[in-house]
Every structure is written in structure tokens, then in C-alpha cells.
Amino acid sequence: MSTVAITPYLFFGGTCEEAIELYKEALGAKVQMLMRFNESPDPPPEGCLPPGFDNKVMHASIEIDGQLLMVSDGTDEKGGFSGVSISLTVSDEADCRRKFDALAVGGTVTMPVGKTFFSPCFGMVRDRFGVAWMVIVPGEMPA
């Protein structure tokens, strides 16, 4: 029997360290490990990194409420997130609103926090780095 884990891996195109700080403050994220490109035992291939990326984040693992999220600056300056959202399930409405509001600072609210037919508290926000989040308190689905 094999075990499969699916872990989101986000590339920030130069703003990874700022994103980590936001997630530490907004979501209580804890950094498990962080390595910069200039700390790698194997240097990146010639021409792989844009100028000024030597001190950027090559790889970091952060934990948010026991869940792993991997992040990096990547090897280009594009970054950007399209067609994907991270669903963050929380235990109560106060935590939902607090985390939602913290992620919304400098970002864009795409659906304000409120009651829905599937949740007592749900909202969607794109943080200031462009990552889309759906923050939800689980609810009963109608039959």
C-alpha cells in the first residue's frame, strides 16, 4: 500500500520572503526550513537565475495548523497565480474572520465573509501576492 501526499508549492517570483512573513502573521505559519539560492550545495545552472536572485528563497517549507505549504521565489520574476485557490478550513467564525481580514490587507476581496448555504462563515480573498484563498468554517450541506 502506498501513501500519496499532495502538497501545494507556490512560486512568488521574488516576493517569497514577504509572503512567508504575511502567512506567519495572518495564519500563524511556522517555518520548518528555508534555503536561499546562495546556500545551495549545488549552484544553479549558469543563466538560470535573474540578476539579484542569489539571496532569494530557493525552497521553504511552512506549516499552517499542521498542514504543509512549500514556497519559493522560483527561477524567474514572473510569479503569479491563476486558476487555483487554497482552501483554508478553520474551526470557528472568529478565526475565519480574523484570518480572512489579515489576508485581505493589501489584497482583493472577491467574496466578503458571510453565511452561505454550505457554511456559517465563508469568504474568498486574493492576498497582496495574488494567491487566492477560500476561508471556510465547515457546515452541513443541504440534502
N, C-alpha and C positions, 0 to 999 in steps of 0.2 A: 504494500500500500504506500503510495507516495503522498507527500504533503505539498500543496501548492499555496504560495502566498502571492497576492497581487498587491504591490506597493506603489503608490503614486510617486513619480520622480519629476520634479518641476525644475525647469531651466529659466533663470532670471536675466540672462544677458547683461550682467554687470551690476545688478542690484540685490544679489542674493543675501549679502550680509545684512542689509537694511530689512529685507523680508524676514529673516530669522529674528531680528530684534522686534519687529511687529508681532510675529507669532509668539514670541516669548511673553511680550506684554499683554497681548489681546487674548491668547489662548492658553497661556501657561506652558508653552512648549519648553522642552528641555533638550539641550544639545547633547547628543550621545557622542558624536565625533565630528570633527571639522578638519579638512585638509585643504590647504591652498595649493595652487599650481606650482609655486616655487618650493613647496615642501615635498613634492612627489619624488619617490626614489627613482622613477624613470621620467626624465624630462619629456614634455610633449614634443611631437614631431615638429621640425622646423616649419614655420609658417602656419601652424595650427591655431595659435592664439593671436587675437588682435593686440595691438600695442597697448600696454598698460594693464593687461590681464594677469601678469605674473603673480600678483598678490591677491587675486580674486579667488573665490571658493571653487575648488575643483570638485569636491564632494563633501556633503554634510548629511548626517542623519539626525533628525529631530523627532522627539516623541511628544505627542499631544494626547493626553489622557490615555496612555498605554498603547497608542497607535503610532506606527512608524510612518514618517514622511521623509523622503530623500530629496535633497535640493542641491543645486549647483548654479554657477554662473554660466556654465556651458562653454563652448569654444567660439561663440560669436556674440555680437552685440544686439542681435535681433530680439531675443526673448519673446514674450507674448504668448497668450493662451487663448485658444479658440476652440469651441466645440466640446468643452469639458467643464464640469463643476465638481468641487469637492463637497460632499455631503457631510456635515458635522452634526452628529446626533448628541444632544445634551439631555440632562435629566429633568430640568425644570425651566419654567418660563423666565425667571430672573436671570439664570445663567444664559439662556438663549438670547435675551435682550442685551445683556452685558457684552457677550462675545460678538454678537451682530454689530452693536454700536461701535465697538473697538475696531472691527474690521472695516467698518464704513468710513472711518476717519480718512479723508483724502481720497476715498473711493467713490463708487456709484451704487446707490441702492436701486436694484432692479425690481424688487418686490418688498415693500415695507413689512416688518414683522407684524404678524397678526394671526388670528384664528382662521383656520381653513377647515374644510370638511374632513381632512385627513390628519390634522394636528391642532392641538390647542395653541401652538406657537410656532410659526414658520416664517422665514424671510430669506430673500436672496440678495446678495451683495457682491459686487466686484471690487476687491480691495485695490489700494493705490498702485499695486504692481500688475493689476489686470487679472488676478486669479479670481475665478468665480466661486463663491461659497453659497451653499444652501444650509442654513442653520435651522435645526428642527428638534422639537420635543416630540417623541413618538406619540401617536394617537391611535385610536381604533378606526379601522377602515370600515365604511358602511357596507352592509351586506348587499 
